[in-house]
Amino acid sequence: MGLRPILDSYVPKEQEAERKQQRLRRFGEAFDAFTRAVIKNRPFYPTDVYEQLLGLRSLAIEEAVDYQWTNPDDKASKRAPEYWEKAHQNAEKIVQKVDEICELIRKRIEA
């Protein structure tokens, strides 16, 4: 969710393209580490937890693609409201998926 934070801070002279590339690089590093951990530990995850982790991975990809291919400053086409609405929807989906994964793990620990 760091790709499109609601409250953003940045260097005023920084170009949008440069900021976007830096954010995508940081996302890619975290995403790759997450993917490696999920794949490496696959034999130890119950099927339902593993499937939910893959679902979280898909949601992260969706957010990264949305971020990469849209522009919040594209006011001429009035895409900015759609851009932020999509960011909000993606964030809600990601948080919900993380909560579902936590609940699955919690139930397994309690059992």
MMTF fields as JSON, N, C-alpha, C and O atoms, coordinates in Angstrom:
{
  "mmtfVersion": "1.0.0",
  "mmtfProducer": "UNKNOWN",
  "numBonds": 443,
  "numAtoms": 444,
  "numGroups": 111,
  "numChains": 1,
  "numModels": 1,
  "chainsPerModel": [1],
  "groupsPerChain": [111],
  "chainIdList": ["A"],
  "bondAtomList": [4, 2, 8, 6, 12, 10, 16, 14, 20, 18, 24, 22, 28, 26, 32, 30, 36, 34, 40, 38, 44, 42, 48, 46, 52, 50, 56, 54, 60, 58, 64, 62, 68, 66, 72, 70, 76, 74, 80, 78, 84, 82, 88, 86, 92, 90, 96, 94, 100, 98, 104, 102, 108, 106, 112, 110, 116, 114, 120, 118, 124, 122, 128, 126, 132, 130, 136, 134, 140, 138, 144, 142, 148, 146, 152, 150, 156, 154, 160, 158, 164, 162, 168, 166, 172, 170, 176, 174, 180, 178, 184, 182, 188, 186, 192, 190, 196, 194, 200, 198, 204, 202, 208, 206, 212, 210, 216, 214, 220, 218, 224, 222, 228, 226, 232, 230, 236, 234, 240, 238, 244, 242, 248, 246, 252, 250, 256, 254, 260, 258, 264, 262, 268, 266, 272, 270, 276, 274, 280, 278, 284, 282, 288, 286, 292, 290, 296, 294, 300, 298, 304, 302, 308, 306, 312, 310, 316, 314, 320, 318, 324, 322, 328, 326, 332, 330, 336, 334, 340, 338, 344, 342, 348, 346, 352, 350, 356, 354, 360, 358, 364, 362, 368, 366, 372, 370, 376, 374, 380, 378, 384, 382, 388, 386, 392, 390, 396, 394, 400, 398, 404, 402, 408, 406, 412, 410, 416, 414, 420, 418, 424, 422, 428, 426, 432, 430, 436, 434, 440, 438],
  "bondOrderList": [1, 1, 1, 1, 1, 1, 1, 1, 1, 1, 1, 1, 1, 1, 1, 1, 1, 1, 1, 1, 1, 1, 1, 1, 1, 1, 1, 1, 1, 1, 1, 1, 1, 1, 1, 1, 1, 1, 1, 1, 1, 1, 1, 1, 1, 1, 1, 1, 1, 1, 1, 1, 1, 1, 1, 1, 1, 1, 1, 1, 1, 1, 1, 1, 1, 1, 1, 1, 1, 1, 1, 1, 1, 1, 1, 1, 1, 1, 1, 1, 1, 1, 1, 1, 1, 1, 1, 1, 1, 1, 1, 1, 1, 1, 1, 1, 1, 1, 1, 1, 1, 1, 1, 1, 1, 1, 1, 1, 1, 1],
  "groupList": [{"groupName": "MET", "atomNameList": ["N", "CA", "C", "O"], "elementList": ["N", "C", "C", "O"], "formalChargeList": [0, 0, 0, 0], "bondAtomList": [1, 0, 2, 1, 3, 2], "bondOrderList": [1, 1, 2], "singleLetterCode": "M", "chemCompType": "L-PEPTIDE LINKING"}, {"groupName": "GLY", "atomNameList": ["N", "CA", "C", "O"], "elementList": ["N", "C", "C", "O"], "formalChargeList": [0, 0, 0, 0], "bondAtomList": [1, 0, 2, 1, 3, 2], "bondOrderList": [1, 1, 2], "singleLetterCode": "G", "chemCompType": "PEPTIDE LINKING"}, {"groupName": "LEU", "atomNameList": ["N", "CA", "C", "O"], "elementList": ["N", "C", "C", "O"], "formalChargeList": [0, 0, 0, 0], "bondAtomList": [1, 0, 2, 1, 3, 2], "bondOrderList": [1, 1, 2], "singleLetterCode": "L", "chemCompType": "L-PEPTIDE LINKING"}, {"groupName": "ARG", "atomNameList": ["N", "CA", "C", "O"], "elementList": ["N", "C", "C", "O"], "formalChargeList": [0, 0, 0, 0], "bondAtomList": [1, 0, 2, 1, 3, 2], "bondOrderList": [1, 1, 2], "singleLetterCode": "R", "chemCompType": "L-PEPTIDE LINKING"}, {"groupName": "PRO", "atomNameList": ["N", "CA", "C", "O"], "elementList": ["N", "C", "C", "O"], "formalChargeList": [0, 0, 0, 0], "bondAtomList": [1, 0, 2, 1, 3, 2], "bondOrderList": [1, 1, 2], "singleLetterCode": "P", "chemCompType": "L-PEPTIDE LINKING"}, {"groupName": "ILE", "atomNameList": ["N", "CA", "C", "O"], "elementList": ["N", "C", "C", "O"], "formalChargeList": [0, 0, 0, 0], "bondAtomList": [1, 0, 2, 1, 3, 2], "bondOrderList": [1, 1, 2], "singleLetterCode": "I", "chemCompType": "L-PEPTIDE LINKING"}, {"groupName": "ASP", "atomNameList": ["N", "CA", "C", "O"], "elementList": ["N", "C", "C", "O"], "formalChargeList": [0, 0, 0, 0], "bondAtomList": [1, 0, 2, 1, 3, 2], "bondOrderList": [1, 1, 2], "singleLetterCode": "D", "chemCompType": "L-PEPTIDE LINKING"}, {"groupName": "SER", "atomNameList": ["N", "CA", "C", "O"], "elementList": ["N", "C", "C", "O"], "formalChargeList": [0, 0, 0, 0], "bondAtomList": [1, 0, 2, 1, 3, 2], "bondOrderList": [1, 1, 2], "singleLetterCode": "S", "chemCompType": "L-PEPTIDE LINKING"}, {"groupName": "TYR", "atomNameList": ["N", "CA", "C", "O"], "elementList": ["N", "C", "C", "O"], "formalChargeList": [0, 0, 0, 0], "bondAtomList": [1, 0, 2, 1, 3, 2], "bondOrderList": [1, 1, 2], "singleLetterCode": "Y", "chemCompType": "L-PEPTIDE LINKING"}, {"groupName": "VAL", "atomNameList": ["N", "CA", "C", "O"], "elementList": ["N", "C", "C", "O"], "formalChargeList": [0, 0, 0, 0], "bondAtomList": [1, 0, 2, 1, 3, 2], "bondOrderList": [1, 1, 2], "singleLetterCode": "V", "chemCompType": "L-PEPTIDE LINKING"}, {"groupName": "LYS", "atomNameList": ["N", "CA", "C", "O"], "elementList": ["N", "C", "C", "O"], "formalChargeList": [0, 0, 0, 0], "bondAtomList": [1, 0, 2, 1, 3, 2], "bondOrderList": [1, 1, 2], "singleLetterCode": "K", "chemCompType": "L-PEPTIDE LINKING"}, {"groupName": "GLU", "atomNameList": ["N", "CA", "C", "O"], "elementList": ["N", "C", "C", "O"], "formalChargeList": [0, 0, 0, 0], "bondAtomList": [1, 0, 2, 1, 3, 2], "bondOrderList": [1, 1, 2], "singleLetterCode": "E", "chemCompType": "L-PEPTIDE LINKING"}, {"groupName": "GLN", "atomNameList": ["N", "CA", "C", "O"], "elementList": ["N", "C", "C", "O"], "formalChargeList": [0, 0, 0, 0], "bondAtomList": [1, 0, 2, 1, 3, 2], "bondOrderList": [1, 1, 2], "singleLetterCode": "Q", "chemCompType": "L-PEPTIDE LINKING"}, {"groupName": "ALA", "atomNameList": ["N", "CA", "C", "O"], "elementList": ["N", "C", "C", "O"], "formalChargeList": [0, 0, 0, 0], "bondAtomList": [1, 0, 2, 1, 3, 2], "bondOrderList": [1, 1, 2], "singleLetterCode": "A", "chemCompType": "L-PEPTIDE LINKING"}, {"groupName": "PHE", "atomNameList": ["N", "CA", "C", "O"], "elementList": ["N", "C", "C", "O"], "formalChargeList": [0, 0, 0, 0], "bondAtomList": [1, 0, 2, 1, 3, 2], "bondOrderList": [1, 1, 2], "singleLetterCode": "F", "chemCompType": "L-PEPTIDE LINKING"}, {"groupName": "THR", "atomNameList": ["N", "CA", "C", "O"], "elementList": ["N", "C", "C", "O"], "formalChargeList": [0, 0, 0, 0], "bondAtomList": [1, 0, 2, 1, 3, 2], "bondOrderList": [1, 1, 2], "singleLetterCode": "T", "chemCompType": "L-PEPTIDE LINKING"}, {"groupName": "ASN", "atomNameList": ["N", "CA", "C", "O"], "elementList": ["N", "C", "C", "O"], "formalChargeList": [0, 0, 0, 0], "bondAtomList": [1, 0, 2, 1, 3, 2], "bondOrderList": [1, 1, 2], "singleLetterCode": "N", "chemCompType": "L-PEPTIDE LINKING"}, {"groupName": "TRP", "atomNameList": ["N", "CA", "C", "O"], "elementList": ["N", "C", "C", "O"], "formalChargeList": [0, 0, 0, 0], "bondAtomList": [1, 0, 2, 1, 3, 2], "bondOrderList": [1, 1, 2], "singleLetterCode": "W", "chemCompType": "L-PEPTIDE LINKING"}, {"groupName": "HIS", "atomNameList": ["N", "CA", "C", "O"], "elementList": ["N", "C", "C", "O"], "formalChargeList": [0, 0, 0, 0], "bondAtomList": [1, 0, 2, 1, 3, 2], "bondOrderList": [1, 1, 2], "singleLetterCode": "H", "chemCompType": "L-PEPTIDE LINKING"}, {"groupName": "CYS", "atomNameList": ["N", "CA", "C", "O"], "elementList": ["N", "C", "C", "O"], "formalChargeList": [0, 0, 0, 0], "bondAtomList": [1, 0, 2, 1, 3, 2], "bondOrderList": [1, 1, 2], "singleLetterCode": "C", "chemCompType": "L-PEPTIDE LINKING"}],
  "groupTypeList": [0, 1, 2, 3, 4, 5, 2, 6, 7, 8, 9, 4, 10, 11, 12, 11, 13, 11, 3, 10, 12, 12, 3, 2, 3, 3, 14, 1, 11, 13, 14, 6, 13, 14, 15, 3, 13, 9, 5, 10, 16, 3, 4, 14, 8, 4, 15, 6, 9, 8, 11, 12, 2, 2, 1, 2, 3, 7, 2, 13, 5, 11, 11, 13, 9, 6, 8, 12, 17, 15, 16, 4, 6, 6, 10, 13, 7, 10, 3, 13, 4, 11, 8, 17, 11, 10, 13, 18, 12, 16, 13, 11, 10, 5, 9, 12, 10, 9, 6, 11, 5, 19, 11, 2, 5, 3, 10, 3, 5, 11, 13],
  "groupIdList": [1, 2, 3, 4, 5, 6, 7, 8, 9, 10, 11, 12, 13, 14, 15, 16, 17, 18, 19, 20, 21, 22, 23, 24, 25, 26, 27, 28, 29, 30, 31, 32, 33, 34, 35, 36, 37, 38, 39, 40, 41, 42, 43, 44, 45, 46, 47, 48, 49, 50, 51, 52, 53, 54, 55, 56, 57, 58, 59, 60, 61, 62, 63, 64, 65, 66, 67, 68, 69, 70, 71, 72, 73, 74, 75, 76, 77, 78, 79, 80, 81, 82, 83, 84, 85, 86, 87, 88, 89, 90, 91, 92, 93, 94, 95, 96, 97, 98, 99, 100, 101, 102, 103, 104, 105, 106, 107, 108, 109, 110, 111],
  "secStructList": [7, 7, 1, 1, 7, 1, 1, 7, 7, 7, 7, 6, 6, 1, 7, 2, 2, 2, 2, 2, 2, 2, 2, 2, 2, 2, 2, 2, 2, 2, 2, 2, 2, 2, 2, 2, 2, 2, 2, 2, 6, 4, 4, 4, 1, 7, 2, 2, 2, 2, 2, 2, 2, 2, 2, 2, 2, 2, 2, 2, 2, 2, 2, 2, 2, 2, 2, 2, 2, 7, 7, 6, 6, 7, 6, 6, 6, 6, 7, 2, 2, 2, 2, 2, 2, 2, 2, 2, 2, 2, 2, 2, 2, 2, 2, 2, 2, 2, 2, 2, 2, 2, 2, 2, 2, 2, 2, 2, 2, 2, 7],
  "xCoordList": [0.824, 0.0, 0.865, 0.347, 2.181, 3.079, 3.214, 3.817, 2.667, 2.729, 1.875, 2.289, 0.689, -0.218, -0.722, -1.899, 0.17, -0.282, -1.275, -1.162, -2.245, -3.256, -2.599, -2.852, -1.761, -1.006, 0.408, 1.183, 0.734, 1.993, 2.97, 2.573, 4.23, 5.275, 6.349, 6.687, 6.877, 7.9, 8.673, 8.254, 9.78, 10.61, 9.943, 9.716, 9.624, 8.888, 9.541, 8.828, 10.867, 11.536, 11.651, 12.072, 11.278, 11.372, 10.328, 9.165, 10.745, 9.835, 8.909, 9.311, 7.69, 6.713, 7.241, 7.091, 7.852, 8.362, 9.462, 9.525, 10.31, 11.373, 10.794, 11.223, 9.827, 9.171, 8.48, 8.548, 7.826, 7.123, 8.099, 7.828, 9.229, 10.222, 10.819, 11.035, 11.084, 11.618, 10.614, 10.982, 9.366, 8.335, 8.161, 8.013, 8.178, 8.045, 9.258, 9.107, 10.445, 11.634, 11.506, 11.786, 11.078, 10.904, 9.815, 9.952, 8.736, 7.672, 8.236, 7.999, 8.979, 9.526, 10.421, 10.37, 11.232, 12.106, 11.29, 11.565, 10.292, 9.452, 8.614, 8.458, 8.082, 7.257, 8.073, 7.606, 9.289, 10.144, 10.476, 10.468, 10.762, 11.065, 9.843, 9.971, 8.67, 7.429, 7.203, 6.913, 7.338, 7.115, 8.091, 7.699, 9.355, 10.347, 9.999, 10.105, 9.587, 9.245, 8.038, 8.02, 7.044, 5.842, 6.19, 5.797, 6.914, 7.268, 8.201, 8.007, 9.198, 10.157, 9.478, 9.839, 8.502, 7.831, 6.539, 5.795, 6.268, 5.03, 4.752, 3.611, 5.751, 5.454, 4.957, 4.334, 5.225, 4.864, 3.548, 3.045, 2.989, 1.715, 0.559, 0.621, -0.489, -1.71, -2.227, -1.971, -2.931, -3.406, -4.198, -3.998, -5.102, -5.927, -5.095, -5.376, -4.091, -3.22, -2.396, -2.262, -1.854, -1.058, -1.902, -1.436, -3.105, -3.972, -4.29, -4.34, -4.503, -4.764, -3.521, -3.64, -2.344, -1.109, -0.937, -0.5, -1.283, -1.243, -2.261, -2.014, -3.41, -4.412, -3.891, -4.129, -3.186, -2.58, -1.538, -1.442, -0.776, 0.226, -0.451, 0.046, -1.561, -2.291, -2.815, -2.763, -3.317, -3.8, -2.662, -2.85, -1.491, -0.331, 0.068, 0.397, 0.036, 0.34, -0.67, -0.293, -1.942, -2.996, -2.751, -2.877, -2.401, -2.139, -0.923, -0.947, 0.135, 1.341, 1.056, 1.536, 0.289, -0.057, -0.914, -0.676, -1.911, -2.744, -1.892, -2.07, -0.979, -0.11, 0.796, 0.95, 1.387, 2.347, 1.702, 2.32, 0.467, -0.124, -1.168, -1.857, -1.31, -2.218, -1.468, -0.394, -2.041, -1.379, -2.349, -3.382, -2.041, -2.956, -3.048, -3.981, -2.114, -2.108, -2.767, -2.71, -3.383, -4.013, -5.407, -6.413, -5.456, -6.733, -7.522, -8.75, -6.826, -7.506, -8.513, -9.597, -8.156, -9.09, -9.924, -10.721, -9.739, -10.495, -10.318, -11.257, -9.097, -8.828, -8.419, -8.435, -8.052, -7.581, -8.592, -8.19, -9.89, -10.83, -10.882, -10.953, -10.848, -10.855, -9.573, -9.589, -8.481, -7.183, -7.227, -6.828, -7.706, -7.727, -8.8, -8.623, -9.903, -10.934, -10.397, -10.625, -9.69, -9.107, -8.044, -7.951, -7.244, -6.244, -6.926, -6.463, -8.02, -8.768, -9.343, -9.236, -9.94, -10.507, -9.415, -9.609, -8.284, -7.186, -6.679, -6.411, -6.547, -6.078, -7.036, -6.605, -8.332, -9.321, -9.223, -9.307, -9.048, -8.921, -7.676, -7.714, -6.577, -5.323, -5.455, -5.053, -6.013, -6.192, -7.124, -6.863, -8.202, -9.138, -8.442, -8.647, -7.628, -6.923, -5.933, -5.83, -5.208, -4.277, -5.046, -4.608, -6.185, -7.016, -7.487, -7.498, -7.872, -8.32, -7.174, -7.378, -5.982, -4.827, -4.526, -4.28, -4.549, -4.296, -5.322, -4.97, -6.568, -7.619, -7.414, -7.577, -7.059, -6.785, -5.643, -5.727, -4.588, -3.436, -3.835, -3.474, -4.57, -5.011, -5.842, -5.652, -6.755, -7.585, -6.749, -7.029, -5.731, -4.873, -4.066, -3.85, -3.623, -2.851, -3.732, -3.29, -4.981, -5.907, -6.319, -6.663, -6.287, -6.764, -5.836, -6.104],
  "yCoordList": [-1.195, 0.0, 1.255, 2.371, 1.071, 2.204, 2.795, 3.856, 2.133, 2.687, 3.95, 4.93, 3.92, 5.07, 5.427, 5.241, 5.937, 6.27, 7.428, 8.354, 7.358, 8.414, 9.733, 10.768, 9.694, 10.867, 10.688, 9.896, 11.416, 11.223, 12.344, 13.484, 12.007, 13.027, 12.725, 11.567, 13.775, 13.602, 14.9, 15.951, 14.814, 15.981, 16.755, 16.197, 18.04, 18.8, 18.808, 18.809, 18.814, 18.869, 17.5, 17.398, 16.457, 15.104, 14.906, 15.272, 14.331, 14.07, 12.897, 11.97, 12.944, 11.884, 10.536, 9.527, 10.519, 9.255, 8.677, 7.465, 9.531, 9.076, 8.525, 7.477, 9.232, 8.783, 7.435, 6.533, 7.326, 6.085, 4.922, 3.834, 5.133, 4.077, 3.646, 2.456, 4.605, 4.272, 3.437, 2.452, 3.833, 3.082, 1.686, 0.719, 1.574, 0.26, -0.618, -1.83, -0.041, -0.805, -1.346, -2.52, -0.482, -0.938, -2.001, -2.983, -1.802, -2.801, -4.123, -5.177, -4.062, -5.277, -6.047, -7.276, -5.334, -5.997, -6.713, -7.868, -6.032, -6.64, -7.779, -8.824, -7.579, -8.586, -9.849, -10.965, -9.662, -10.821, -11.598, -12.829, -10.881, -11.548, -12.319, -13.449, -11.714, -12.382, -13.644, -14.712, -13.512, -14.646, -15.776, -16.942, -15.436, -16.472, -17.187, -18.411, -16.442, -17.058, -17.986, -19.081, -17.549, -18.383, -19.655, -20.749, -19.523, -20.688, -21.631, -22.847, -21.07, -21.885, -22.695, -23.846, -22.096, -22.756, -23.456, -23.909, -23.547, -24.171, -25.543, -25.813, -26.413, -27.73, -27.669, -28.614, -26.588, -26.496, -25.769, -25.747, -25.175, -24.475, -25.427, -26.239, -25.337, -26.055, -25.473, -24.309, -26.26, -25.834, -24.539, -23.66, -24.401, -23.197, -21.941, -20.884, -22.045, -20.903, -20.563, -19.391, -21.564, -21.35, -20.674, -19.734, -21.129, -20.525, -19.069, -18.226, -18.771, -17.389, -16.517, -15.358, -17.066, -16.315, -16.005, -14.915, -16.968, -16.708, -15.649, -14.84, -15.656, -14.611, -13.238, -12.261, -13.157, -11.893, -11.446, -10.262, -12.385, -12.088, -11.506, -10.54, -12.077, -11.576, -10.157, -9.32, -9.895, -8.548, -7.535, -6.409, -7.925, -7.034, -6.732, -5.595, -7.75, -7.548, -6.582, -5.667, -6.783, -5.917, -4.459, -3.564, -4.224, -2.86, -2.279, -1.118, -3.061, -2.571, -2.225, -1.209, -3.054, -2.783, -1.526, -0.673, -1.411, -0.199, 1.043, 2.052, 0.972, 2.114, 2.434, 3.597, 1.415, 1.634, 2.251, 3.072, 1.862, 2.269, 3.366, 3.637, 4.005, 5.139, 6.332, 6.191, 7.498, 8.729, 9.585, 10.0, 9.858, 10.65, 12.097, 12.795, 12.57, 13.955, 14.132, 15.216, 13.089, 13.129, 13.737, 13.046, 15.024, 15.693, 15.916, 16.001, 16.011, 16.239, 15.137, 15.399, 13.91, 12.802, 12.485, 11.548, 13.264, 13.111, 11.729, 11.159, 11.185, 9.85, 9.892, 8.861, 11.064, 11.15, 10.585, 9.819, 10.922, 10.315, 8.794, 8.097, 8.285, 6.829, 6.204, 5.121, 6.906, 6.438, 6.224, 5.165, 7.218, 7.128, 6.168, 5.517, 6.072, 5.097, 3.675, 2.817, 3.433, 2.108, 1.802, 0.67, 2.803, 2.608, 2.216, 1.32, 2.885, 2.582, 1.165, 0.416, 0.804, -0.546, -1.608, -2.611, -1.398, -2.366, -2.486, -3.589, -1.355, -1.377, -2.17, -2.962, -1.956, -2.709, -4.207, -5.009, -4.589, -6.007, -6.616, -7.74, -5.87, -6.372, -6.552, -7.582, -5.561, -5.652, -6.808, -7.553, -6.965, -8.068, -9.417, -10.333, -9.544, -10.801, -11.107, -12.253, -10.1, -10.305, -10.757, -11.666, -10.132, -10.534, -11.979, -12.721, -12.38, -13.76, -14.752, -15.812, -14.397, -15.266, -15.38, -16.473, -14.25, -14.269, -15.131, -15.876, -15.046, -15.835, -17.327, -18.139, -17.692, -19.101, -19.631, -20.726, -18.847, -19.273, -19.357, -20.308, -18.369, -18.369, -19.606, -20.227, -19.968, -21.16, -22.423, -23.326, -22.496, -23.681, -23.785, -24.881, -22.648, -22.639, -23.05, -23.771, -22.588, -22.91, -24.367, -24.927, -24.987, -26.378, -27.369, -28.57],
  "zCoordList": [0.0, 0.0, 0.0, -0.032, 0.036, -0.029, -1.42, -1.583, -2.417, -3.763, -3.886, -4.506, -3.294, -3.369, -1.974, -1.667, -1.134, 0.223, 0.21, -0.593, 1.109, 1.202, 1.598, 0.98, 2.621, 3.034, 2.511, 3.048, 1.481, 0.797, 1.126, 1.367, 1.131, 1.257, 0.229, -0.017, -0.364, -1.383, -1.538, -1.053, -2.203, -2.487, -3.62, -4.693, -3.399, -4.427, -5.809, -6.812, -5.894, -7.197, -7.863, -9.015, -7.138, -7.682, -8.77, -8.601, -9.874, -10.987, -10.64, -9.936, -11.129, -10.884, -11.364, -10.675, -12.529, -13.071, -12.174, -11.969, -11.65, -10.76, -9.455, -8.974, -8.893, -7.66, -7.888, -7.053, -9.02, -9.349, -9.474, -8.965, -10.143, -10.311, -8.971, -8.74, -8.095, -6.772, -5.977, -5.338, -6.021, -5.296, -5.873, -5.125, -7.185, -7.805, -7.5, -7.34, -7.415, -7.051, -5.636, -5.391, -4.686, -3.295, -3.215, -2.486, -3.962, -4.008, -4.525, -3.935, -5.624, -6.225, -5.273, -5.222, -4.526, -3.552, -2.482, -2.157, -1.937, -0.9, -1.485, -0.853, -2.672, -3.334, -3.617, -3.386, -4.118, -4.409, -3.129, -3.127, -2.054, -0.779, -0.279, 0.19, -0.378, 0.028, -0.814, -0.276, -2.127, -3.021, -2.731, -2.678, -2.543, -2.232, -0.933, -0.853, 0.079, 1.369, 1.221, 1.782, 0.474, 0.295, -0.464, -0.056, -1.55, -2.366, -1.595, -1.605, -0.935, -0.19, 0.909, 1.151, 1.569, 2.694, 2.303, 3.173, 1.036, 0.563, 1.183, 1.555, 1.306, 1.875, 3.323, 3.807, 3.994, 5.409, 5.652, 6.776, 4.602, 4.744, 4.486, 3.563, 5.287, 4.917, 3.593, 3.284, 2.84, 1.527, 1.585, 0.747, 2.565, 2.626, 2.894, 2.329, 3.737, 4.017, 2.773, 2.42, 2.119, 0.914, -0.172, -0.816, -0.376, -1.389, -1.053, -1.948, 0.217, 0.629, 0.411, 0.013, 0.67, 0.431, -1.058, -1.426, -1.901, -3.342, -3.734, -4.628, -3.06, -3.31, -2.927, -3.638, -1.816, -1.4, -2.424, -2.747, -2.921, -3.953, -5.196, -5.775, -5.602, -6.773, -6.546, -7.447, -5.348, -5.037, -5.079, -5.54, -4.605, -4.645, -6.09, -6.427, -6.928, -8.351, -8.962, -9.694, -8.663, -9.204, -8.824, -9.66, -7.565, -7.125, -7.834, -8.243, -7.985, -8.654, -10.117, -10.619, -10.789, -12.191, -12.286, -13.141, -11.408, -11.411, -11.192, -11.875, -10.255, -9.962, -11.145, -11.518, -11.725, -12.8, -14.035, -14.713, -14.331, -15.607, -15.507, -16.491, -14.358, -14.236, -13.682, -13.097, -13.871, -13.465, -12.65, -13.175, -11.382, -10.56, -11.0, -10.602, -11.805, -12.26, -13.626, -14.206, -14.134, -15.451, -15.325, -15.486, -15.039, -14.793, -16.084, -16.053, -17.208, -18.482, -18.767, -19.288, -18.426, -18.671, -17.436, -17.444, -16.378, -15.121, -14.524, -13.969, -14.638, -14.101, -12.642, -11.97, -12.137, -10.752, -9.756, -8.881, -9.841, -8.878, -8.992, -7.98, -10.205, -10.402, -9.852, -9.268, -10.052, -9.57, -8.064, -7.579, -7.315, -5.857, -5.366, -4.336, -6.084, -5.706, -5.874, -5.022, -6.966, -7.19, -6.133, -5.656, -5.766, -4.712, -3.408, -2.704, -3.092, -1.868, -1.917, -0.945, -3.028, -3.182, -3.048, -2.361, -3.69, -3.608, -2.174, -1.699, -1.488, -0.099, 0.781, 1.619, 0.589, 1.375, 1.107, 2.038, -0.149, -0.507, 0.134, 0.634, 0.115, 0.673, 2.182, 2.723, 2.856, 4.31, 4.653, 5.598, 3.901, 4.147, 3.959, 4.755, 2.921, 2.663, 3.784, 4.222, 4.25, 5.362, 6.6, 7.305, 6.866, 8.014, 7.877, 8.859, 6.679, 6.446, 6.695, 7.287, 6.239, 6.452, 7.942, 8.452, 8.633, 10.085, 10.801, 11.716, 10.406, 11.048, 10.792, 11.702, 9.563, 9.266, 10.131, 10.687, 10.235, 11.032, 12.515, 13.209, 12.979, 14.377, 14.695, 15.741, 13.807, 14.024, 14.066, 14.853, 13.234, 13.216, 14.501, 15.018, 15.013, 16.261, 17.437, 18.332, 17.427, 18.52, 18.505, 19.546, 17.33, 17.197, 17.815, 17.781]
}
